[in-house]
Amino acid sequence: MNLLRGKTILLTGGSRGIGAETAYKLAGEGAILLVTYQRNRKMAQDLCKKCHDLGAERAEEIELNLGNNKSIEMCAEFIKSNYGHLNVLINNAGVIVWKRLRDQTFDEIEYQIRTNLEGTLKLTKLLLPYIRETIISIGSGAGYMGDPELAPYCATKWGIRGFTKALALDEKSLRIVSVHPGMTKTDMTGYRGVPPQDVADIILRTAKGEFGKSSGDDVNIFEML
Ligand SMILES: NC(=O)c1ccc[n+]([C@@H]2O[C@H](COP(=O)([O-])OP(=O)(O)OC[C@H]3O[C@@H](n4cnc5c(N)ncnc54)[C@H](OP(=O)(O)O)[C@@H]3O)[C@@H](O)[C@H]2O)c1
């Protein structure tokens, strides 16, 4: 049985990296895919075309800047007016700055907290009335430990785990989990780490309800690959 066929799924940060590979996997399941990008519109458009070829019932790109309230509101409004519901929200978009805290500017600290945490919470809040089944937020192995030169990033990823666990207690009709990759070969890491396709496969299986996780739980990819 194909659990995701015809399901409407919003995937943030789908234009490249782990998000793009996840989009391809979801497309293969026949989902209706809404993929957000911030700057790389052309990449998102090309990705949507490929998703269609791979079997997506529909694939559409949406502009979203998680650091901008208006952009978050417009994205949520677009989904409400054009689709009326979401079966699955995948909060994947994220950014990183590799520097010791003493060398990070206020702008760099805000950029990470606003994108990875604040914007993700605001978008989820606006979409909650329309989500029917599942919320998956992409955290990180950095949400379990402290990594050098990543103090603000680690703070945001520990935050994603707390957010997931608390929200699961408030929204009992939904399955809300966070998924934690380790170092993965994308732009974010200078292309070091495990293949993003392998990470995407575990995100897909999480969306299908594999691994027997309860709402609020973590899927620790960094221990699996
Ligand atoms: N790579 C790793 O080793 C690793 C490990 C653990 C966890 N993660 C997490 O996995 C997720 C995906 O990471 P990745 O490595 O695939 O990153 P990536 O290749 O750098 O891609 C980042 C994605 O986020 C989007 N984005 C950036 N800033 C945004 C903003 N302000 N608002 C909305 N979207 C924005 C980008 O859109 P544009 O293309 O339009 O710029 C892009 O689609 C992140 O949450 C990251 O923290 C990654």
The ligand as an SDF file (V2000), in Angstrom:
LIG
                    3D

 48 52  0  0  0  0  0  0  0  0999 V2000
   24.0800   18.8630    5.9740 N   0  0  0  0  0  0  0  0  0  0  0  0
   24.2550   18.3770    7.2070 C   0  0  0  0  0  0  0  0  0  0  0  0
   25.3240   17.8400    7.5560 O   0  0  0  0  0  0  0  0  0  0  0  0
   23.1210   18.4320    8.1940 C   0  0  0  0  0  0  0  0  0  0  0  0
   23.2680   17.6890    9.3840 C   0  0  0  0  0  0  0  0  0  0  0  0
   22.2440   17.7130   10.3080 C   0  0  0  0  0  0  0  0  0  0  0  0
   21.1220   18.4700   10.0710 C   0  0  0  0  0  0  0  0  0  0  0  0
   20.9980   19.1920    8.9270 N   0  0  0  0  0  0  0  0  0  0  0  0
   19.7770   19.9750    8.7420 C   0  0  0  0  0  0  0  0  0  0  0  0
   19.1120   19.5090    7.5840 O   0  0  0  0  0  0  0  0  0  0  0  0
   18.3960   20.5970    6.9810 C   0  0  0  0  0  0  0  0  0  0  0  0
   18.7980   20.7060    5.5110 C   0  0  0  0  0  0  0  0  0  0  0  0
   20.1870   20.9590    5.4660 O   0  0  0  0  0  0  0  0  0  0  0  0
   21.0300   20.8900    4.0910 P   0  0  0  0  0  0  0  0  0  0  0  0
   22.3630   20.4070    4.4520 O   0  0  0  0  0  0  0  0  0  0  0  0
   20.2400   20.2000    3.0510 O   0  0  0  0  0  0  0  0  0  0  0  0
   21.1390   22.4550    3.7490 O   0  0  0  0  0  0  0  0  0  0  0  0
   21.4160   23.2120    2.3600 P   0  0  0  0  0  0  0  0  0  0  0  0
   21.8750   22.2600    1.3080 O   0  0  0  0  0  0  0  0  0  0  0  0
   22.2700   24.3650    2.7260 O   0  0  0  0  0  0  0  0  0  0  0  0
   19.9470   23.7280    1.9180 O   0  0  0  0  0  0  0  0  0  0  0  0
   19.2910   24.6480    2.7510 C   0  0  0  0  0  0  0  0  0  0  0  0
   17.8750   24.8280    2.2680 C   0  0  0  0  0  0  0  0  0  0  0  0
   17.2220   25.7920    3.1440 O   0  0  0  0  0  0  0  0  0  0  0  0
   16.7150   26.8810    2.3690 C   0  0  0  0  0  0  0  0  0  0  0  0
   16.8320   28.1210    3.1560 N   0  0  0  0  0  0  0  0  0  0  0  0
   17.9740   28.7480    3.5300 C   0  0  0  0  0  0  0  0  0  0  0  0
   17.6710   29.8620    4.2240 N   0  0  0  0  0  0  0  0  0  0  0  0
   16.3180   29.9380    4.2850 C   0  0  0  0  0  0  0  0  0  0  0  0
   15.4000   30.8730    4.8430 C   0  0  0  0  0  0  0  0  0  0  0  0
   15.8120   31.9670    5.4940 N   0  0  0  0  0  0  0  0  0  0  0  0
   14.0730   30.6360    4.7120 N   0  0  0  0  0  0  0  0  0  0  0  0
   13.6310   29.5360    4.0680 C   0  0  0  0  0  0  0  0  0  0  0  0
   14.4480   28.6220    3.4920 N   0  0  0  0  0  0  0  0  0  0  0  0
   15.7780   28.8260    3.6040 C   0  0  0  0  0  0  0  0  0  0  0  0
   17.5660   26.9070    1.1180 C   0  0  0  0  0  0  0  0  0  0  0  0
   16.8440   27.5910    0.0750 O   0  0  0  0  0  0  0  0  0  0  0  0
   17.6540   28.2650   -1.1970 P   0  0  0  0  0  0  0  0  0  0  0  0
   18.2210   27.1110   -1.9740 O   0  0  0  0  0  0  0  0  0  0  0  0
   16.5930   28.9680   -1.9790 O   0  0  0  0  0  0  0  0  0  0  0  0
   18.7000   29.1300   -0.6110 O   0  0  0  0  0  0  0  0  0  0  0  0
   17.7680   25.4170    0.8580 C   0  0  0  0  0  0  0  0  0  0  0  0
   16.6300   24.8700    0.2280 O   0  0  0  0  0  0  0  0  0  0  0  0
   18.7370   21.8270    7.8110 C   0  0  0  0  0  0  0  0  0  0  0  0
   17.7250   22.0520    8.7730 O   0  0  0  0  0  0  0  0  0  0  0  0
   20.0160   21.4420    8.5000 C   0  0  0  0  0  0  0  0  0  0  0  0
   20.2280   22.1580    9.6990 O   0  0  0  0  0  0  0  0  0  0  0  0
   21.9700   19.1800    7.9680 C   0  0  0  0  0  0  0  0  0  0  0  0
  1  2  1  0
  2  3  2  0
  2  4  1  0
  4  5  1  0
  4 48  2  0
  5  6  2  0
  6  7  1  0
  7  8  2  0
  8  9  1  0
  8 48  1  0
  9 10  1  0
  9 46  1  0
 10 11  1  0
 11 12  1  0
 11 44  1  0
 12 13  1  0
 13 14  1  0
 14 15  2  0
 14 16  1  0
 14 17  1  0
 17 18  1  0
 18 19  2  0
 18 20  1  0
 18 21  1  0
 21 22  1  0
 22 23  1  0
 23 24  1  0
 23 42  1  0
 24 25  1  0
 25 26  1  0
 25 36  1  0
 26 27  1  0
 26 35  1  0
 27 28  2  0
 28 29  1  0
 29 30  1  0
 29 35  2  0
 30 31  1  0
 30 32  2  0
 32 33  1  0
 33 34  2  0
 34 35  1  0
 36 37  1  0
 36 42  1  0
 37 38  1  0
 38 39  2  0
 38 40  1  0
 38 41  1  0
 42 43  1  0
 44 45  1  0
 44 46  1  0
 46 47  1  0
M  CHG  2   8   1  16  -1
M  END
$$$$
